[in-house]
Amino acid sequence: MSSKEDKKERNEEEFEAVSYTLFPEQIKVCSSEKAKDVEQLGELREVEIFETEHHVYTVPFRYKNVEVDKWLEYNDKGIELAADTGSITITEERPIISVTIVGSGCSSPGYNIVEWWDSGENIHKMKKNKAGQLIKRQRIDNLKGQHNAWVQSALTQEPPEFKSIEEAKGYLERIRKTVYWMTSGYYMPGSLMSGLYENTACFRIGDTSRPEHTAYKIVIKGGSLDYEDPGYPAAARYPAEYTFRLIDVVVKKSVS
């Protein structure tokens, strides 16, 4: 073999041996190739197979198994909940598999949260020593949808018929002030640039393959990471509210 070919072969071997994973040598890394390591994972399990059905709830969420708490208003936008403290609680008789939430924020970006704690349990009191225990709350952020607001209508629709110059000036001044407040003094785009859109957030919750991890009750919350009614000290809120319009709960279908 020529020295050139020998050098090429050595380079290829060295390249294959290179590892970019930095790990202390004294730490034991388990392998699926070693029977002793695999024993720690327990016996092989059977995959769970089941059918599901949809339970769909819509505004104003008046159902015997639904509780709405700390809501601010209900109108054509939907039902508006106070950020974080407002909630919609749904209790099902069948195991809950997933939840799809449709709605939009009073400002943007918005977020949705789903929790499914057991009775007397919360983030500070999670039951210990559960194999594969899910943290019983999930969050989806950066939801850009925003329902209609006064300033959006003012900027995108034909202006009203003004009865006087003073009324027209007042209308323009309100636009100016609202844009100023919603952009932190014209410093950032804020909710003004979000537009009129709906959000759909999907959550896969619980673990019906382990009865102790199965969810039967969910608590839905939301909010908007921008101000609500900025510029009005007595009314301004942060985070802003979130409006829910449809909740699709997928449950495990009962075996006939």
C-alpha positions as CSV (number, residue, x, y, z in Angstrom):
1,M,0.0,0.0,0.0
2,S,1.4,3.4,-0.9
3,S,2.0,6.0,1.8
4,K,-0.7,8.2,0.3
5,E,-3.3,5.4,0.5
6,D,-2.2,4.4,4.0
7,K,-2.6,8.0,5.2
8,K,-6.1,8.2,3.7
9,E,-7.1,5.0,5.5
10,R,-5.8,6.3,8.8
11,N,-7.6,9.6,8.4
12,E,-10.9,7.7,7.7
13,E,-10.5,5.6,10.8
14,E,-9.7,8.6,12.9
15,F,-12.7,10.5,11.5
16,E,-15.0,7.5,12.4
17,A,-13.6,7.4,15.9
18,V,-14.2,11.1,16.6
19,S,-17.0,11.8,19.1
20,Y,-18.4,15.2,19.9
21,T,-20.3,14.0,22.9
22,L,-18.6,15.1,26.1
23,F,-19.3,12.7,29.0
24,P,-17.3,12.0,32.2
25,E,-15.6,8.6,31.8
26,Q,-16.7,7.5,35.3
27,I,-20.4,7.8,34.4
28,K,-22.0,4.4,33.3
29,V,-23.9,4.7,30.1
30,C,-26.4,1.8,29.6
31,S,-26.8,0.0,26.4
32,S,-29.7,-1.8,24.7
33,E,-27.2,-4.5,23.6
34,K,-26.4,-5.6,27.1
35,A,-28.9,-7.9,28.8
36,K,-27.8,-6.6,32.3
37,D,-28.7,-3.0,31.3
38,V,-32.0,-4.0,29.7
39,E,-33.2,-5.8,32.9
40,Q,-33.4,-2.4,34.6
41,L,-36.2,-1.4,32.1
42,G,-38.4,-4.3,33.1
43,E,-40.4,-6.7,31.1
44,L,-41.7,-6.1,27.5
45,R,-45.1,-4.4,27.5
46,E,-48.0,-4.8,25.1
47,V,-48.9,-1.6,23.2
48,E,-52.2,-0.1,24.2
49,I,-54.8,-0.1,21.5
50,F,-58.2,1.5,21.9
51,E,-60.9,3.6,20.1
52,T,-61.9,7.1,21.0
53,E,-64.8,9.4,20.8
54,H,-65.1,13.2,20.8
55,H,-66.9,15.3,23.4
56,V,-67.3,18.8,22.0
57,Y,-68.1,21.8,24.1
58,T,-68.8,25.3,22.8
59,V,-69.6,28.8,24.3
60,P,-71.0,29.6,26.8
61,F,-70.0,26.2,28.1
62,R,-73.2,25.5,30.0
63,Y,-73.0,21.8,30.6
64,K,-73.6,19.7,33.8
65,N,-70.0,18.5,33.8
66,V,-68.4,21.9,33.1
67,E,-67.6,24.7,35.5
68,V,-66.5,28.1,34.4
69,D,-64.7,30.3,37.0
70,K,-63.6,33.9,37.1
71,W,-64.9,35.0,33.7
72,L,-65.1,38.7,32.8
73,E,-67.6,38.8,29.9
74,Y,-69.5,36.8,27.4
75,N,-70.4,38.2,24.0
76,D,-69.9,37.6,20.3
77,K,-66.2,37.1,21.0
78,G,-66.9,34.1,23.2
79,I,-66.3,33.8,27.0
80,E,-63.4,35.8,28.3
81,L,-61.4,34.5,31.2
82,A,-59.1,36.3,33.5
83,A,-55.5,35.3,32.7
84,D,-54.2,32.4,34.9
85,T,-56.9,32.7,37.6
86,G,-59.9,32.1,35.2
87,S,-60.5,28.5,34.3
88,I,-62.8,26.0,32.6
89,T,-63.0,22.7,34.4
90,I,-64.4,19.6,32.5
91,T,-65.0,16.3,34.2
92,E,-65.5,13.1,32.2
93,E,-66.7,9.6,33.1
94,R,-64.3,8.1,30.6
95,P,-60.5,8.4,30.5
96,I,-59.4,11.6,28.8
97,I,-56.8,11.2,26.0
98,S,-56.4,14.7,24.5
99,V,-57.8,18.2,24.4
100,T,-58.1,20.6,21.5
101,I,-58.8,24.3,22.4
102,V,-60.0,26.9,20.0
103,G,-60.0,30.6,20.9
104,S,-58.0,33.8,20.8
105,G,-56.4,36.4,23.0
106,C,-57.3,39.9,23.9
107,S,-53.8,40.7,22.9
108,S,-50.8,38.7,21.6
109,P,-48.9,36.5,21.9
110,G,-51.3,34.2,23.9
111,Y,-50.9,31.0,25.8
112,N,-53.1,28.0,26.8
113,I,-52.6,25.7,29.8
114,V,-54.2,22.4,30.6
115,E,-53.8,20.7,34.1
116,W,-55.1,17.4,35.4
117,W,-54.1,17.1,39.0
118,D,-55.7,14.5,41.3
119,S,-57.7,15.5,44.3
120,G,-55.4,17.4,46.7
121,E,-52.5,17.3,44.3
122,N,-50.7,20.2,42.7
123,I,-47.3,21.2,41.3
124,H,-46.0,21.3,44.9
125,K,-47.6,18.0,46.0
126,M,-47.0,15.6,43.1
127,K,-47.2,11.9,44.1
128,K,-43.7,10.4,44.2
129,N,-42.2,7.2,42.8
130,K,-44.4,6.8,39.8
131,A,-42.7,5.3,36.8
132,G,-43.2,7.5,33.7
133,Q,-45.1,10.1,35.7
134,L,-46.1,13.0,33.5
135,I,-46.0,16.5,34.9
136,K,-49.7,17.1,35.1
137,R,-49.8,20.4,33.3
138,Q,-48.9,21.5,29.8
139,R,-48.5,24.9,28.2
140,I,-48.5,26.1,24.6
141,D,-47.1,29.6,24.0
142,N,-46.7,32.0,21.1
143,L,-50.4,31.8,20.0
144,K,-50.7,34.8,17.6
145,G,-54.4,34.8,17.2
146,Q,-56.3,37.8,18.5
147,H,-60.0,38.5,18.5
148,N,-61.5,41.7,17.2
149,A,-60.7,44.9,19.2
150,W,-61.7,48.5,18.7
151,V,-58.4,49.7,17.3
152,Q,-58.3,46.9,14.7
153,S,-61.8,47.9,13.5
154,A,-60.7,51.5,13.4
155,L,-57.6,50.8,11.4
156,T,-59.1,48.3,8.9
157,Q,-62.7,49.4,8.3
158,E,-64.3,52.5,6.9
159,P,-64.5,55.3,9.4
160,P,-68.0,56.2,10.7
161,E,-69.9,59.3,9.5
162,F,-68.7,62.1,11.7
163,K,-71.1,64.8,12.7
164,S,-68.4,67.4,13.4
165,I,-64.7,68.1,13.0
166,E,-64.3,67.7,16.8
167,E,-65.8,64.2,16.7
168,A,-63.4,63.2,13.9
169,K,-60.4,64.6,15.7
170,G,-61.5,62.7,18.9
171,Y,-61.7,59.5,16.8
172,L,-58.2,60.0,15.4
173,E,-56.8,61.0,18.8
174,R,-58.2,57.7,20.3
175,I,-56.4,55.8,17.5
176,R,-53.2,57.6,18.2
177,K,-53.3,57.0,22.0
178,T,-54.3,53.3,21.6
179,V,-51.4,52.7,19.1
180,Y,-49.0,54.5,21.4
181,W,-50.1,52.4,24.5
182,M,-50.1,49.1,22.6
183,T,-46.6,49.6,21.2
184,S,-45.0,50.8,24.5
185,G,-44.5,54.3,23.1
186,Y,-43.9,53.1,19.5
187,Y,-41.0,51.1,20.8
188,M,-42.3,47.6,19.8
189,P,-45.0,46.1,17.5
190,G,-46.9,44.4,20.4
191,S,-50.4,43.2,19.8
192,L,-51.1,45.8,17.1
193,M,-49.4,43.6,14.5
194,S,-51.1,40.3,15.4
195,G,-54.3,40.6,13.3
196,L,-57.6,38.9,13.5
197,Y,-56.9,35.1,13.7
198,E,-58.1,32.1,15.7
199,N,-55.7,29.8,17.6
200,T,-56.0,26.0,17.9
201,A,-53.9,24.4,20.6
202,C,-53.7,20.6,21.0
203,F,-52.7,18.8,24.2
204,R,-52.0,15.0,24.6
205,I,-52.5,14.3,28.3
206,G,-52.6,11.4,30.7
207,D,-51.4,7.8,30.3
208,T,-54.3,5.3,30.1
209,S,-51.9,2.4,29.9
210,R,-51.3,3.0,33.7
211,P,-54.5,3.4,35.6
212,E,-52.9,5.6,38.3
213,H,-51.9,8.1,35.6
214,T,-55.2,8.3,33.8
215,A,-57.0,11.7,33.7
216,Y,-60.7,12.2,34.2
217,K,-60.8,15.9,34.9
218,I,-59.0,18.8,33.1
219,V,-58.6,22.5,34.0
220,I,-58.1,24.9,31.1
221,K,-56.5,28.3,31.5
222,G,-55.1,31.0,29.2
223,G,-53.8,34.5,28.9
224,S,-52.1,37.0,26.6
225,L,-48.6,38.3,27.2
226,D,-49.4,41.9,26.5
227,Y,-51.5,44.6,28.2
228,E,-55.3,44.8,28.3
229,D,-56.7,48.3,28.1
230,P,-53.2,50.0,28.4
231,G,-53.3,53.7,29.2
232,Y,-56.2,53.4,31.6
233,P,-54.6,53.0,35.1
234,A,-57.9,51.8,36.7
235,A,-58.5,49.1,34.0
236,A,-55.1,48.1,32.6
237,R,-54.2,44.4,33.2
238,Y,-51.3,42.1,32.5
239,P,-51.3,39.4,31.4
240,A,-54.4,40.2,29.3
241,E,-57.4,37.9,29.1
242,Y,-58.1,35.0,26.8
243,T,-61.3,34.1,25.0
244,F,-62.4,30.4,24.5
245,R,-64.9,29.3,21.9
246,L,-64.6,25.6,21.5
247,I,-63.1,22.7,23.4
248,D,-62.8,19.2,21.9
249,V,-62.1,16.5,24.5
250,V,-61.2,13.1,23.2
251,V,-62.0,10.2,25.6
252,K,-61.4,6.5,25.6
253,K,-64.4,4.8,24.1
254,S,-66.0,2.2,26.4
255,V,-65.8,-1.4,25.3
256,S,-69.2,-2.7,24.2
